[in-house]
């Protein structure tokens, strides 16, 4: 019996995931190293209720002790200030005429987070599409069967609104497809070399008219080409366009937008030579509390204003993934009334 017990303990100790052995006396008989942080260093010899405590897990252990049938449940805890979810397998073990329960813990936090992200993504997409679709259906009904059917002025006004809502849906679908393409290639590091100075000059030139219509001036400080970096030209053009368009949308009329590109230099954050791109606006800015979430899908500081300006809530998420693919970093700075600055570092 002693040999069997020692063999069980040696097997449990050799396993990398947390393992707990509970005897038929309902006390904890053995805990391997990885499980100590979950049940405590003094758990051995105590009743399992005092160490595990979560009702669903206690019920599972009691049921398996009673009928020896395997079961599964979950265990929620916090480690290093973060919520952690474990999937637990509860199985009966036998040693001669004695029996007990073996608990194995599998960390499924990332799986749960990914599942929640998918659910949130579907809910957000559904919400973003439902609003313009509802508006379109309502106006179509009014034009076909309502008073606007014989009112040319009202019909033209409604058709204009319908066109804007359809364009909004088209932008959303386009950004969703773009995000999907970026995510599909995120682990494939670009191998081509591009001249970022030439690319930035081209983007600034193409957006200067839009900025002028908004009462803004783009001031670009670009070094003499070439400023060569490994990259995907189309994706980096999308980064530059999204950041400058954001500055145009949220900049203050009559102010300027500063765009600065610096040649390669050593950056401690990158631990290598890198180029730095800064896009700064002088608009109303926002509370820094929003900064950690700005690159999340569909996160907006001001949802109403963003939608009014044609934003889909995906632009900065696309920027983050593209910069990640290029092994770069993005840093956002803002204060209320002080505008906002988006700083991008790309390895050279």
N, C-alpha and C positions, 0 to 999 in steps of 0.2 A: 504494500500500500504506500509506504514511504517512497519507494522507487518510482511508482506511478505518479505520485504527487510532485516529486522533484522533476520528473520528465515533463509534466505539464507546465510547471513553472519555467523550465528552461526554454520550452517551445514558445510560451507566451512572451518571455523576455527577448527572444530573438526576432519577434515581429515588429515592424516599424510603426504600425498604427497603434493607438492606445487600446489596451486590453485590460479587462477587469474580470476576475473569477469570484463568483459568489457561491457559497456552499449551501447545503440543504438546511443548515441552521440559520440561514438568512444573513450571515455575516460575510464580510469581504475577506477572502482568503489570500488573494494575491493581486497585485497591481504592477504592471510593467512600467518602465521608465516614462514613455510618452504619456501615460495616463495620469501620472502624478500631478500634473498641472491642472487636471480636471477634477480630481477627487481629493487632492491634498496628500501630504506626506504621511499623515497619521491615519489613513483610511483603513489599513489592514487591521482586522479584529473588530471593527465597528459594524453595527447593523447597516445594511445598504441604504436604508431610508435616510440616515443621517449624513450620508456622503453624496447621494445622487439627487434627492429632493424634488426633482421635477415630476409632477403627478403622472404624466403620460408614460414616462420611463418607469416609475415605480409600479404602475399597473401592469406594464409589459413584463417586468421581472417576476412579479407575483404570479401572473398567469402562466409563465413558462415553468416556474418552480412547481406549480400545481399540476400541469398536464404534460410537461416536457415537450410541447410543440414549439417550433421555431417562430420567431416574430421579428418585426422591424418597427422602429419608431425613430423619433428625432430627439436631439438634445441641443438646446440653445444656451450659449454662454458668451462671455466677453473675454477677449485676449488682446492685450496691448491697446486697450481702448476701442476695439472694434468688435462688432457682433460677429459671432462664428456659429455656423450651423453644422452639426454632425448627424450623419445617418447612422443609426445603431442597429446592429444585428444581434439578436438575443437567441442563443442556442443552448439546448440542454447538453450537459456532459455527464458521464457516468464513470465511477471508479469503484468497481466491485458492487457492493450493495448501497453505496453512497451516490448521490447525484448532486448536481449544482447547475449553475448557469454561467456561460461565458459571454461577456459583452465585448463586441468589437466596434470601435468608433471610426467612422470615415468622414473626413472633412469635405463637405459638399458646399461650402460657402460660395465658391466661384460659380458652381453650377446653379445654385439658387439665385445668385446675383444676375447671371446671364438670363435665366428664365424670367426674372422680374423685369429686366431690361427689355426683353422681347414683348412682354405684356404691356409695359408702358409705351413702347414704340407703336404697337398696334393701336392702343387706345388714343395716342396722340395723333397718329395719321388719320384715324377715323374721325376724330374731332375736327382736325384741320380741313378735311374734305367735306364733312357734313354741312358746315356753315355755308360755303359757296354753293353747294348742291341744293340746299334748302332754298337759298335765295333764287337760284336759277329756276327751280321747279315752280316757286311761287310766282315769279314774273311770267313764265311761260303760260301758267294757268290764267293769269290776269289778261295777257294778250290774246289768248285763244278764246276764253269764255267770259272775260270780265268787261268792264266799261272801257278799258284801253283798246278794245278790238276796233272800235270806230273812231278812236282819238289818236290822230297821227302824231301829235306832239308828245303825248304820254307814251305812245308806243316807241318813239325814237329814244325818249329818255330811259325807258326800261331796257331797251336793247343796248344802250351804252353801259348801263350797270351790269347787264348780263355779260357783256364782252369783258369788262373788268374782272368779274368773278371767274369767268372761264380762263382768263390769263393768269389769275392767281392760282387756280388749280394746275394749269400747265407748268407754272414755275415750281410748284410743290413737287409735281411728278418728276420734272427735270432734275431738281435737287436730290430727290430720293434715288433716282437712277445714278446720278453723279456720285452720291455717297456710297452706293453699292459698288460702283466700279473702283472707287478709291480703297474701300475696305478689302476688295478682292485682291488688290495688288500691294497691300500695306506691308507684307513681309518680303516683297521683292525689291531689293535696293536698286535705285536707278544707277546705270553705268555710263550713260552719255554725259558729256560736259556741255554746259550752256553758259552763255554770257549773260549774267543777271543784270548788268548795267543796261545792255541793249534791250532786254525784255522789259525792264522797269520803265525805261524811256518810252517804249511803245505803248505800254498800258496807260501811263500818265497822259500821253498825247490823246489816246482814244477816249479818256474819261474827262478831259479838260472841258469839253463842251457841256457835258452833264453837270459838272461842278459849277460852270458859269451860269447855267440856267437856275441853279439853286442859290446863286449869289455868293459863291465861294471861289477862292483862288487856290490852285494846287501849286505849292512851291516845292520843287524837287531838287535835292542836293545829291547828285549822282556823280561818282568819280568817272574819269575817262575809262572807257572800255579797254581791255576786257576785265571783267570781274568774274572769273571762271569758277563754277561750282559743279559737282556732279548732280544731275537732276533730270526730271521729266519736264520738258518745256511747257507742255499743255497744263500740267498740274500746277506748276509754279506760277504760270500766268493766272490760273484760277485763284490762287492764294492772293496775289497782288491785286487782282480785280475785286475780290470779296472785301479785302481790308480797306481799299480806297473807297469803294462804293459805300461801305458802312460809315466811313468818315464823312462822306457826302450826305448821307441820310441823317446823321445825328450831329453834324457840325452846325455851328451857329451862323445864320445868314450875315454876310458882311465880313466874316472872318476868313481865315485861310486854313488850308490843310498842309502840314509839313510832312514831306516824304524824304527820308534820308537813307542812303545806302553807303556803308563804309567798306573799304577794301579788306581783304583777309588780314586778320591779326589774331594773336593767341588770346583765347577766352577761357578763363579758369572753369567756368560752368561746363564748357564743352570738352575741356582738356585737349584741345587741338586748335589749329588755326581755323577761324570761322569768319564769315561775313555777317554783318548785322544790318537788318532792315527795320526802320522805325516809321510807323504811320501814326501821326498825331493830329487829332482834331481839337477845336477850341469851343466845343458845344457845352451842353449842360452837365456832361459827365454823369456819374452814378456812384452810389455807395459801394465801397470796396467789398462789402459783404457778398456782393453778387459775383465777384471775380472767379472764385473756384468753380462756379457752375456755368459760366458763360459759354463754354465750349460743349455743353451737353446738348443733345438733340432737342429742339423745340423749346429750349429755355430762353426766355426773354425778360429783360429788365422791365420793359413797358410793353405788354402784349398788344394793347390797343394801338399805340403809335406804330409799333413794328408792322402790324397788319395793314394799317393805313398806308404805309410807305412801301408795301409790297414785299415785306420780309416773310420768309418761310420758317425762320427759326432753325435752319440747317446750315447756314453759311459758315459760322465759326466751327461747327462740328466737322464740316468738310475740310476747313483750314487745318484743324488740329490733326486729322488723320493724314493729310498730305505731308505736313511738317514731320509727323512721326515716321512716315515712310522714308523721308529724306534724312532721318536721324538728327533732326533739328529740335529746337526748343522754342516755345512761344511764351512770352510774359506780357501780362496785361496790367496797366496802371491807370487808375482814375480816382478822382475825388469830386464830390458834388460841386458844380460851378467851375471846375478846372479842366474840363475836357477829358479825353481818354487817349492813351498811347498804347499801341500794339507793337511789341518788340519781338522780332523773329531772328533767331540765330541758325545759320546753316553751315555745316562743316565744309571747308574749302578743300 
